[in-house]
């Protein structure tokens, strides 16, 4: 069995930190647990782990978890915008575009007749 198989069976963020031996602040994990795990998954998905010796896979997973955790120590889950709800909130706060009004509509009917 590989470390990736072991990680798939874990049920909490704390289990990931304990299994991989990564130090953490419980307060950060309490606030950003799903975000850290999702970011770790993104990092692992972008890594080439196939065919590596198990020790290197374990080291890579540990490094990816530590990096994902550090992302959320440095900024908040809302700032990172990993989940669609946060992305949608950012879009709704963006400045609305100014509507375009053709010049012809701004001139009254009497002026158009001239």
ZIDAQUI-V266951 format. One record per backbone hydrogen bond with DSSP energy under -1.0 kcal/mol. CO is the residue of the C=O (numbers start at 0). NH is the residue of the N-H. E is the energy in kcal/mol with one decimal. If there is no record, write none. Layout:
((CO NH E) (CO NH E))
//
This chain:
((1 5 -2.1) (2 6 -2.8) (3 7 -1.8) (6 9 -1.2) (11 15 -1.4) (12 16 -2.1) (13 17 -2.6) (14 18 -2.9) (15 19 -2.3) (16 21 -2.1) (24 28 -2.0) (25 29 -2.5) (26 30 -1.5) (27 31 -2.5) (28 32 -1.3) (31 35 -2.9) (32 36 -2.1) (33 37 -2.4) (34 38 -2.7) (35 39 -2.6) (36 40 -2.3) (37 41 -2.1) (38 42 -2.4) (39 43 -2.8) (40 44 -2.6) (41 45 -1.5) (43 46 -1.2) (48 51 -1.9) (52 56 -1.8) (53 57 -2.5) (54 58 -2.2) (55 59 -2.4) (56 60 -2.6) (57 61 -2.5) (58 62 -2.4) (59 63 -2.7) (60 64 -2.4) (61 65 -2.4) (62 66 -2.5) (63 67 -2.5) (64 68 -2.7) (65 69 -2.5) (66 70 -1.8) (67 71 -1.0) (69 73 -2.1) (70 74 -1.1) (75 79 -1.8) (76 80 -1.6) (82 86 -1.8) (83 87 -3.0) (84 88 -1.8) (85 89 -1.8) (86 90 -1.9) (87 91 -2.2) (88 92 -1.1) (101 104 -1.2) (102 105 -1.2) (107 111 -1.7) (108 112 -1.3))
//
